[in-house]
Amino acid sequence: MKRKKLSSSSDHFAQYITRRDFLNTTLLGAGAALLTANAPSVIFAESQARGTTAHTPDGDAWTGYGGTGDYAHANGNTWPVMNAAHTIRDAGYNKLPNVLDTGELYDVIVVGGGLTGLSSAYFINNETGGAKKCLILENHAVFGGECRQNEFIVHGQRLIGPQGSNDFGLPRGGSSVGDQLYTALRIPREFGYQSWDARLKPLRIPRDNYTNMDGINESAVDVGYFFDRQGGAGKPTWLRNIWDSDFAGTPFTEETKRDLQRWRTEAGKLPAGQTQDQFRRYLDGITYKDYLERDLRLSPQVTKFIEPIVGLLNGTSADAHSARAGLIVPEKRNDSLGLSFPGGNTTFARYLVRAMLPDSLPAGEDFDRMLTGKINFAALDRSGAPVRIRLNATVIRVEHEHSGGTTGGVVVTYEKEGQLYRTRARAAIMASGGWITKYILPEIPDDIRNAYNDFLYACDLVVNVVLTNWRFLYSLGAPACRWFDGDFGFACNIRNSMVTDSYHPPLHPDQPTILTFYMGLYVPGRSAADQGNLARTTMLSTSYAQYEHKIRDHMLGLFGDAGFVPRRDVAGIVLNRWGHARIVQVPGFYYGVEGKSAGREIVQKGFGRIAIGHSELNGHQNWTGAVEHGKRTAQQVLQMV
């Protein structure tokens, strides 16, 4: 197949994008918060000097098209959020001029409206019967952190896709915080799904965006694999379900085929004579690449095959992160489908908010209305309510009323709509990510600061391509796809979505759907710190138009011979750029190095009247880890107030 190229002329783009999308997406995009490299304006200036971008970002329009509905202006890290974060890092707010005192006094101020912050406020509110007053300060235009969604209307059909946090397993009724909260919020355990027309050829379509990535769940989903000449194929070729066929027809050597199967069966096995704890501590001290190639003696080609998956989940290539972290993939291996709400883990955030603020979302316990109802933004920050959520409020300083004191309270300074405000509370919970937390705590003890300085972060890019149809995927028999070369990700898929009475998009190759790309950005052979910095710089300096062109070009190269026509089949593209999506679990992250406590254990102690919690302290961020730290920090501050 001859690879088809797209022109980069603006006229060409105009004919590929609908008028509505063109008006929303011809603006520059540049990524997400970059706290360990040059500021965005510097990077853009350098890009402009090189001629790699034609414009200068203006306002928050650089993010490009954001879809429709309540989340349309909050796709990933937005320009104001990114710009404010760099101002904090660069001490731009240190003099604090013209600060207005709100005159408010809360029992607890929660910094960050992601799942950790929302759940901490929920537990405080629940355990005190609303007697303690909480204020949540969230720097984005809508609550949820990375638990947000993209919404679209295509040919009259409403479509919902995840922006970031996604995938969950049904609670088993145990005693974990997540299980108990799931029950308390009355989230259903049974769901309806899109039906498949029996007249069409059978396809096993994933219900989430992760099950298909490693390919080892091919007894549950159909995955197409694209091989081109760069990957050793004689000609560009699509193969289906290569694990089930023992890699027949692939360009893999016999050694690689054997070693891939060995990885499937041997990785993560407990060595004779070791306890599970001993094994995990050993794995935490080496890289995943060392474990695969030195301990298991697998081919480097196995590492190359696996690396995009662990690179997405862990933020770096296999030679930079802990083997303990890399084994998240084999540990998940089974034949069951993962679960995803239409908007990913957005639904958990919505349930939490409605439990605290019943008027914020449609009343009642109806799952349909929880998925589809509009947010009542006026109800989020209402005077007198036991919990208030203040959006677009960037916290820049949290300190005790008396430096280092534990008997007074805390003073919190934040910026909203260009004005600085000061408010007070008896205690504070830092539910923000560690990359920014350390900059807004001027009294932070040395041990916590040093622990934070050792934390490394990786960016992530989640792209939702809205399709008018997916006939080209149907012709390939590939609702999920994987490839091995190219400069845009490694996998994408459509989903068999949950449906309700009012949300029931059709599942048919001639009807609209969302094709989602989850992609990590890592640089093999470099240190974990370098990989994070280089990836963020790349994501930050690439405009929306450049990404859009790259995506369409990449899809044309993959699917052109299957009938894909960008101008006909693509209704819109949304980029969700997360500058610090993953904490990198370098060797020693879980258990520490040379007998020293792990940084995550030091951080979660907090200090004075300030508790610190974030799902990153568990390593792999997920909704269960977030609510665990939400409950822990709630209990810490309740002892203070």
Legacy VTK file of the C-alpha trace (Angstrom):
# vtk DataFile Version 3.0
C-alpha trace
ASCII
DATASET POLYDATA
POINTS 641 float
0.000 0.000 0.000
1.370 3.379 -0.909
1.141 5.669 2.098
-1.166 8.564 1.340
-0.153 12.049 2.437
-2.348 14.981 3.272
-1.592 18.481 2.116
-0.810 20.971 4.860
-2.448 23.920 3.128
-5.181 25.770 4.983
-7.497 25.332 1.991
-7.118 21.588 2.274
-7.932 21.673 5.983
-10.985 23.808 5.337
-12.549 21.203 3.084
-11.835 18.403 5.574
-13.531 20.101 8.535
-17.198 20.953 8.925
-17.881 24.672 9.182
-18.801 24.424 12.872
-15.648 22.469 13.669
-13.538 24.807 11.548
-14.708 27.786 13.556
-13.771 25.987 16.757
-10.556 24.257 15.754
-8.469 26.510 13.553
-6.938 27.911 16.729
-3.560 26.927 18.076
-3.103 24.075 20.534
0.010 23.684 22.598
-0.357 21.056 25.294
-0.603 21.084 29.044
1.155 22.363 32.101
4.922 22.086 31.851
6.444 22.777 35.220
9.996 21.557 34.704
11.023 23.290 31.492
10.689 26.667 29.801
7.392 28.456 30.101
4.885 27.990 27.215
5.478 31.472 25.840
9.198 30.726 25.536
8.597 27.407 23.801
6.121 28.989 21.384
8.523 31.809 20.624
11.247 29.285 19.834
8.833 27.283 17.664
7.815 30.413 15.809
11.467 31.320 15.200
12.020 27.853 13.743
8.958 28.243 11.572
7.254 25.209 13.122
4.170 27.142 14.178
2.551 30.098 12.523
0.758 31.802 15.386
1.052 32.949 18.958
-1.461 31.552 21.456
-4.175 33.968 22.452
-6.307 33.323 25.517
-7.327 29.694 25.954
-8.289 29.120 22.300
-5.113 27.159 21.604
-6.786 23.977 22.862
-8.867 23.738 19.698
-12.327 22.246 19.375
-13.728 21.069 22.726
-16.997 19.444 21.679
-20.371 20.517 23.060
-22.114 20.616 26.420
-20.877 21.269 29.953
-17.327 20.079 29.254
-16.769 21.961 25.982
-14.383 24.493 27.534
-12.444 22.055 29.687
-10.772 19.564 27.368
-7.587 18.585 29.154
-5.362 21.258 30.694
-6.560 24.569 29.307
-4.468 27.610 28.467
-5.431 29.631 31.604
-4.672 26.635 33.823
-1.331 26.044 32.165
-0.396 29.721 32.218
-1.336 30.084 35.903
0.702 27.018 36.837
3.804 28.500 35.256
3.201 31.813 36.986
3.127 29.937 40.304
6.286 28.023 39.468
8.090 31.183 38.404
7.069 33.040 41.596
4.897 35.463 39.656
2.410 35.770 42.529
4.918 36.167 45.348
4.197 39.837 46.071
0.430 39.178 46.247
-0.736 42.672 45.272
-4.357 43.765 45.624
-5.637 40.696 47.446
-9.309 40.893 48.401
-10.335 39.186 51.630
-13.567 37.228 51.155
-14.339 37.347 54.882
-15.222 33.656 54.714
-14.253 31.058 57.294
-14.594 27.349 56.547
-13.816 24.306 58.592
-11.877 22.795 55.684
-10.670 24.143 52.357
-9.921 21.459 49.787
-7.452 22.391 47.057
-8.341 20.413 43.938
-11.691 19.181 42.616
-10.605 15.819 41.237
-11.758 12.534 42.752
-9.479 12.860 45.780
-10.702 16.352 46.603
-14.347 15.541 45.932
-14.242 12.355 47.995
-12.461 14.062 50.911
-15.232 16.669 51.044
-17.832 13.920 50.683
-16.460 11.971 53.652
-16.254 15.096 55.818
-19.808 16.043 54.910
-21.101 12.507 55.368
-19.405 11.786 58.677
-20.431 15.109 60.260
-23.932 15.296 58.832
-23.055 18.553 57.099
-21.972 20.212 60.345
-18.530 21.079 58.971
-18.338 23.592 56.138
-16.075 22.754 53.174
-14.926 24.826 50.229
-13.421 23.049 47.217
-11.230 25.246 45.023
-10.854 23.843 41.495
-8.699 25.511 38.838
-10.530 24.155 35.787
-13.893 25.181 34.352
-15.591 22.038 35.648
-14.978 19.630 38.521
-13.542 16.127 38.130
-9.807 16.550 37.508
-8.971 14.041 34.768
-12.432 12.523 35.243
-14.085 14.627 32.587
-15.718 13.845 29.263
-16.052 15.089 25.696
-19.532 15.370 24.213
-20.577 15.626 20.574
-23.675 15.866 18.410
-23.147 14.147 15.044
-26.040 13.635 12.633
-28.407 14.185 15.537
-26.708 11.550 17.705
-25.246 12.468 21.088
-21.876 10.816 21.695
-19.844 10.840 24.917
-16.175 9.878 25.265
-13.551 10.019 28.028
-11.029 12.830 28.409
-8.644 10.988 30.693
-9.361 8.798 33.728
-11.159 5.698 32.546
-11.816 2.034 33.230
-13.029 0.333 36.391
-13.984 -3.066 37.733
-17.209 -3.808 39.542
-16.758 -3.785 43.327
-16.894 -7.234 44.857
-18.739 -6.166 47.977
-15.606 -6.072 50.108
-14.472 -3.723 52.833
-12.320 -1.443 50.663
-13.070 2.279 50.597
-13.928 2.051 46.906
-16.376 -0.824 47.415
-18.103 0.925 50.292
-18.336 4.227 48.472
-19.685 2.566 45.324
-22.480 1.089 47.436
-23.116 4.292 49.388
-23.487 6.331 46.192
-25.903 3.711 44.831
-24.130 3.303 41.536
-25.658 0.379 39.609
-23.828 -2.902 39.097
-25.721 -3.970 35.989
-25.693 -2.025 32.738
-27.258 -2.083 29.313
-25.076 -1.953 26.196
-25.488 -1.145 22.529
-26.991 -4.033 20.612
-25.390 -5.528 17.511
-27.344 -6.192 14.319
-27.354 -9.982 13.836
-27.377 -9.468 10.062
-23.852 -8.029 10.259
-20.767 -10.182 10.658
-20.005 -10.819 14.332
-17.514 -8.514 15.997
-16.268 -8.574 19.585
-16.120 -4.896 20.476
-14.402 -3.725 23.671
-16.420 -1.955 26.324
-13.456 0.103 27.515
-10.228 1.571 26.105
-7.644 -0.621 27.820
-8.705 -4.258 27.434
-7.558 -4.391 23.818
-4.196 -2.654 24.242
-1.976 -5.573 25.175
-3.781 -7.991 22.863
-3.811 -10.792 25.401
-7.575 -10.522 25.889
-8.346 -11.635 22.348
-10.778 -14.248 23.613
-12.968 -11.262 24.502
-12.290 -8.619 21.810
-11.205 -8.481 18.179
-7.958 -6.604 17.550
-6.454 -5.741 14.179
-2.654 -5.369 13.870
-1.030 -3.296 11.177
2.432 -4.260 9.946
4.329 -2.218 7.379
7.704 -2.551 5.678
9.449 -0.684 8.484
8.227 -3.384 10.839
9.560 -6.178 8.652
6.456 -6.996 6.602
6.889 -7.622 2.878
3.998 -5.251 2.242
1.634 -3.283 4.488
-0.624 -5.900 6.067
-3.523 -6.131 8.518
-3.802 -9.269 10.674
-6.465 -10.062 13.272
-6.093 -11.576 16.734
-2.458 -12.571 16.381
-2.225 -13.995 19.902
-4.988 -16.485 19.163
-3.267 -17.541 15.925
0.126 -17.941 17.634
1.360 -14.964 15.579
0.830 -16.660 12.216
1.680 -14.363 9.317
3.470 -11.778 11.470
7.029 -10.699 10.641
8.155 -11.792 14.134
10.995 -14.268 14.341
10.323 -17.674 15.881
12.308 -16.596 18.934
10.131 -13.503 19.370
6.946 -15.544 19.012
8.084 -17.982 21.685
9.197 -15.200 23.993
5.942 -13.287 23.641
4.056 -16.380 24.760
6.526 -16.789 27.615
5.873 -13.209 28.675
2.178 -13.986 28.655
2.576 -16.980 30.943
5.710 -16.265 33.019
5.846 -12.531 33.757
4.872 -11.842 37.333
5.166 -15.444 38.520
6.322 -15.688 42.112
9.847 -17.200 42.201
10.333 -20.278 44.358
11.279 -19.453 47.914
10.067 -15.832 47.823
7.044 -14.291 49.466
4.880 -11.899 47.495
6.236 -8.990 49.522
9.854 -10.015 48.899
9.190 -10.365 45.172
7.531 -6.955 44.911
10.343 -5.285 46.815
12.869 -6.902 44.482
10.938 -5.774 41.415
10.743 -2.237 42.758
14.541 -2.086 42.761
15.071 -2.859 39.062
13.718 -1.591 35.762
11.078 -3.451 33.800
13.519 -3.855 30.910
16.009 -5.556 33.255
13.304 -7.865 34.532
12.234 -8.881 31.036
15.610 -9.212 29.353
17.921 -10.121 32.232
15.733 -12.069 34.650
13.304 -13.725 32.229
15.825 -13.712 29.346
13.253 -12.534 26.845
14.146 -11.005 23.496
14.462 -7.194 23.271
11.699 -7.489 20.667
9.335 -8.463 23.482
10.258 -5.275 25.312
9.608 -3.317 22.126
6.175 -4.955 21.715
5.154 -4.249 25.311
6.748 -0.824 25.676
3.912 1.308 24.242
1.510 -0.190 26.790
3.724 0.253 29.833
4.899 3.570 28.405
1.306 4.798 28.487
0.560 3.422 31.953
3.870 4.346 33.561
4.932 7.402 31.590
8.362 6.227 30.446
10.005 3.500 28.433
10.690 0.165 30.112
14.315 1.070 30.830
13.316 3.894 33.197
10.462 2.687 35.395
10.238 0.111 38.145
9.515 -3.507 37.242
6.969 -3.436 40.056
5.073 -0.793 38.093
5.481 -2.585 34.753
3.769 -5.701 36.039
0.446 -3.890 36.145
-0.228 -5.381 32.684
0.269 -9.089 33.433
-1.497 -8.689 36.767
-4.621 -7.516 34.924
-4.584 -10.374 32.455
-7.894 -12.234 32.193
-10.617 -12.962 29.685
-13.181 -10.494 31.010
-13.967 -7.109 29.537
-13.097 -3.970 31.443
-15.872 -1.495 32.144
-16.137 2.139 31.202
-18.890 4.662 31.664
-19.532 6.600 28.427
-17.486 9.530 29.756
-14.940 7.389 31.568
-14.658 7.921 35.311
-16.461 11.247 34.968
-19.509 9.445 36.331
-17.856 8.853 39.706
-17.199 12.592 40.039
-20.800 13.397 39.153
-22.158 10.950 41.741
-19.943 12.478 44.433
-20.989 16.028 43.602
-24.686 15.206 43.529
-24.413 13.407 46.882
-23.053 16.624 48.438
-25.031 19.136 46.388
-28.346 17.549 45.320
-29.343 20.549 43.178
-26.151 20.381 41.121
-27.373 17.514 38.941
-30.826 16.076 38.225
-32.438 14.793 41.416
-33.094 11.187 42.225
-31.030 8.046 41.805
-31.733 7.421 38.140
-28.555 6.301 36.331
-29.836 7.676 33.031
-30.164 11.194 34.382
-26.794 10.937 36.088
-25.154 10.207 32.721
-27.070 12.706 30.635
-28.213 15.506 32.939
-26.757 18.996 32.681
-24.757 20.456 35.547
-26.458 23.263 37.451
-23.358 25.419 37.861
-25.237 27.960 39.989
-25.724 25.302 42.671
-22.010 24.539 43.048
-20.981 27.636 45.004
-24.102 28.625 46.906
-23.858 30.607 50.137
-24.794 28.608 53.210
-24.348 25.190 51.637
-22.281 22.702 53.701
-20.067 22.070 50.653
-19.207 24.639 48.011
-17.265 24.109 44.789
-15.594 27.207 43.331
-14.471 26.669 39.730
-11.779 28.515 37.769
-10.083 29.255 41.099
-6.325 28.687 40.998
-4.817 28.353 44.469
-1.432 30.043 44.662
-0.643 29.945 48.391
-1.659 27.885 51.434
-0.113 28.697 54.810
-0.842 28.665 58.518
-2.142 31.833 60.136
0.917 31.701 62.356
3.911 30.243 60.565
4.197 26.549 61.352
1.462 26.791 63.980
-1.023 24.021 64.646
-3.533 25.776 66.902
-4.741 28.497 64.575
-5.985 27.969 61.082
-4.893 28.267 57.459
-5.013 31.098 54.970
-5.592 30.262 51.308
-4.952 32.701 48.476
-6.349 32.008 45.026
-6.789 33.730 41.674
-10.113 33.885 39.865
-10.847 35.898 36.726
-7.715 37.971 37.171
-8.395 38.926 40.803
-6.584 37.565 43.861
-8.676 36.499 46.869
-7.876 35.376 50.398
-10.039 33.090 52.515
-9.565 31.107 55.710
-10.264 27.704 57.208
-9.448 25.687 60.304
-7.622 23.115 58.149
-6.763 22.423 54.516
-6.483 19.367 52.296
-4.047 19.494 49.403
-5.718 17.254 46.823
-3.750 18.799 43.984
-0.938 16.988 42.163
2.507 17.014 43.712
4.014 18.880 40.751
2.148 22.034 41.844
1.522 21.376 45.544
5.154 21.947 46.504
5.064 25.441 44.980
2.048 26.693 46.933
3.081 25.574 50.424
5.667 28.151 51.594
6.042 26.394 54.975
6.528 22.931 53.530
8.975 20.913 55.688
12.272 19.944 54.116
11.552 16.200 54.136
8.287 16.657 52.209
9.857 19.148 49.799
12.757 16.778 49.144
10.360 13.899 48.580
8.368 15.981 46.100
11.555 17.021 44.327
12.249 13.345 43.651
8.815 12.813 42.092
8.811 12.738 38.291
5.815 13.127 36.025
4.894 12.187 32.475
2.351 13.717 30.132
-0.449 11.959 28.324
-2.551 12.722 25.278
-6.082 11.383 24.839
-7.634 12.098 21.443
-11.267 11.562 20.562
-11.873 11.430 16.812
-15.568 11.772 16.069
-16.507 9.644 13.066
-19.581 9.953 10.889
-19.229 6.205 10.273
-16.737 3.409 10.916
-17.313 1.243 7.860
-13.541 1.084 7.269
-12.990 -0.586 10.660
-15.849 -2.981 10.021
-14.326 -4.028 6.691
-11.095 -4.853 8.561
-12.975 -6.692 11.289
-11.042 -4.507 13.717
-12.995 -2.423 16.262
-9.636 -2.121 18.068
-6.331 -1.512 16.288
-2.632 -1.736 17.072
0.388 -0.690 15.009
4.135 -0.774 15.494
5.623 2.159 13.636
4.746 5.768 13.075
4.817 8.896 15.161
1.295 8.900 16.596
0.535 6.477 19.385
0.181 2.719 19.098
-3.522 1.827 19.516
-7.066 3.084 19.098
-10.549 1.633 19.420
-14.264 2.231 19.393
-16.386 0.985 22.276
-19.598 -0.924 22.807
-21.012 1.801 25.006
-23.317 1.623 27.977
-26.798 2.847 27.043
-29.769 4.205 28.956
-33.269 5.331 28.040
-32.081 8.713 26.789
-28.503 7.835 25.802
-28.568 5.103 23.198
-26.378 5.836 20.164
-26.561 3.046 17.589
-23.760 0.523 17.147
-23.573 0.188 13.389
-20.711 0.691 10.912
-22.704 3.309 9.008
-23.542 5.389 12.099
-21.436 7.888 14.098
-19.078 6.794 16.852
-15.947 7.928 18.725
-12.533 6.488 17.921
-10.266 7.057 20.934
-6.476 7.204 20.965
-4.723 6.880 24.347
-1.059 7.609 23.927
1.922 8.033 26.173
4.822 10.215 25.065
8.147 8.734 26.083
11.721 8.695 24.786
13.550 5.341 25.186
17.184 5.507 26.188
16.851 8.728 28.197
16.482 9.185 31.944
12.972 9.302 33.390
13.376 13.036 34.084
14.532 13.737 30.524
11.684 11.679 29.069
9.089 13.696 30.966
10.615 17.036 30.019
11.151 16.184 26.351
7.643 14.761 25.956
5.986 17.772 27.580
8.018 20.160 25.454
6.941 18.314 22.303
3.298 18.250 23.320
3.403 21.889 24.365
4.978 23.176 21.161
2.738 21.252 18.739
-0.239 23.276 17.571
-3.764 21.924 17.328
-3.598 22.240 13.546
-0.355 20.244 13.456
-1.842 17.505 15.622
-5.006 17.450 13.547
-2.975 17.060 10.373
-0.857 14.334 11.946
-3.912 12.388 13.112
-5.685 12.535 9.761
-2.500 11.634 7.921
-1.828 8.735 10.270
-5.374 7.409 9.945
-5.186 7.687 6.169
-1.977 5.657 6.171
-3.588 2.978 8.330
-7.090 2.862 6.909
-6.962 4.429 3.447
-7.076 1.105 1.612
-10.034 0.046 3.788
-12.083 2.974 2.475
-11.324 5.705 5.021
-11.809 9.211 3.586
-10.970 11.948 6.130
-13.157 14.702 4.696
-16.169 12.379 4.713
-15.569 10.249 7.786
-14.160 12.694 10.366
-16.649 15.078 11.978
-14.239 16.574 14.509
-11.169 15.973 16.658
-10.691 16.864 20.330
-7.283 16.856 22.012
-7.135 16.273 25.762
-3.600 17.129 26.805
-2.509 16.272 30.337
0.871 17.685 31.270
1.397 15.550 34.393
-0.984 12.654 33.896
1.280 9.956 35.325
3.659 9.838 38.220
6.702 7.882 37.045
7.381 4.954 39.344
11.143 4.869 39.059
12.996 2.048 40.861
12.509 2.531 44.597
9.230 4.428 44.257
7.183 1.957 46.297
9.573 0.881 49.054
12.349 3.469 49.091
16.071 3.200 48.422
18.895 2.122 50.745
16.625 1.773 53.739
15.118 5.244 53.404
11.378 5.715 53.479
9.634 6.004 50.128
8.804 9.595 49.217
5.112 8.783 48.932
5.051 7.747 52.595
6.740 10.975 53.671
4.394 13.199 51.683
1.156 11.749 52.995
2.041 12.624 56.602
1.234 16.269 55.858
2.125 18.901 58.427
0.403 21.221 60.852
-3.186 21.729 59.811
-2.496 20.717 56.218
-3.246 17.181 55.005
-1.876 15.960 51.688
-3.493 13.375 49.459
-3.564 12.446 45.784
-3.968 9.164 43.947
-0.376 9.486 42.675
0.788 8.421 46.142
-0.402 4.904 45.233
1.711 4.871 42.077
-0.794 3.962 39.392
-3.522 6.582 39.580
-7.049 5.197 39.635
-10.411 6.039 41.124
-10.073 3.612 44.034
-6.711 5.070 45.054
-8.125 8.585 44.800
-11.028 7.891 47.155
-8.756 6.035 49.586
-6.651 9.169 49.949
-9.822 11.232 50.059
-10.997 9.322 53.111
-7.557 9.346 54.743
-7.190 13.116 54.447
-10.781 13.638 55.618
-10.024 11.663 58.768
-6.814 13.630 59.322
-8.501 17.035 59.225
-11.529 15.914 61.223
-9.158 15.284 64.099
-8.077 18.926 63.793
-11.446 20.642 63.418
LINES 1 642
641 0 1 2 3 4 5 6 7 8 9 10 11 12 13 14 15 16 17 18 19 20 21 22 23 24 25 26 27 28 29 30 31 32 33 34 35 36 37 38 39 40 41 42 43 44 45 46 47 48 49 50 51 52 53 54 55 56 57 58 59 60 61 62 63 64 65 66 67 68 69 70 71 72 73 74 75 76 77 78 79 80 81 82 83 84 85 86 87 88 89 90 91 92 93 94 95 96 97 98 99 100 101 102 103 104 105 106 107 108 109 110 111 112 113 114 115 116 117 118 119 120 121 122 123 124 125 126 127 128 129 130 131 132 133 134 135 136 137 138 139 140 141 142 143 144 145 146 147 148 149 150 151 152 153 154 155 156 157 158 159 160 161 162 163 164 165 166 167 168 169 170 171 172 173 174 175 176 177 178 179 180 181 182 183 184 185 186 187 188 189 190 191 192 193 194 195 196 197 198 199 200 201 202 203 204 205 206 207 208 209 210 211 212 213 214 215 216 217 218 219 220 221 222 223 224 225 226 227 228 229 230 231 232 233 234 235 236 237 238 239 240 241 242 243 244 245 246 247 248 249 250 251 252 253 254 255 256 257 258 259 260 261 262 263 264 265 266 267 268 269 270 271 272 273 274 275 276 277 278 279 280 281 282 283 284 285 286 287 288 289 290 291 292 293 294 295 296 297 298 299 300 301 302 303 304 305 306 307 308 309 310 311 312 313 314 315 316 317 318 319 320 321 322 323 324 325 326 327 328 329 330 331 332 333 334 335 336 337 338 339 340 341 342 343 344 345 346 347 348 349 350 351 352 353 354 355 356 357 358 359 360 361 362 363 364 365 366 367 368 369 370 371 372 373 374 375 376 377 378 379 380 381 382 383 384 385 386 387 388 389 390 391 392 393 394 395 396 397 398 399 400 401 402 403 404 405 406 407 408 409 410 411 412 413 414 415 416 417 418 419 420 421 422 423 424 425 426 427 428 429 430 431 432 433 434 435 436 437 438 439 440 441 442 443 444 445 446 447 448 449 450 451 452 453 454 455 456 457 458 459 460 461 462 463 464 465 466 467 468 469 470 471 472 473 474 475 476 477 478 479 480 481 482 483 484 485 486 487 488 489 490 491 492 493 494 495 496 497 498 499 500 501 502 503 504 505 506 507 508 509 510 511 512 513 514 515 516 517 518 519 520 521 522 523 524 525 526 527 528 529 530 531 532 533 534 535 536 537 538 539 540 541 542 543 544 545 546 547 548 549 550 551 552 553 554 555 556 557 558 559 560 561 562 563 564 565 566 567 568 569 570 571 572 573 574 575 576 577 578 579 580 581 582 583 584 585 586 587 588 589 590 591 592 593 594 595 596 597 598 599 600 601 602 603 604 605 606 607 608 609 610 611 612 613 614 615 616 617 618 619 620 621 622 623 624 625 626 627 628 629 630 631 632 633 634 635 636 637 638 639 640
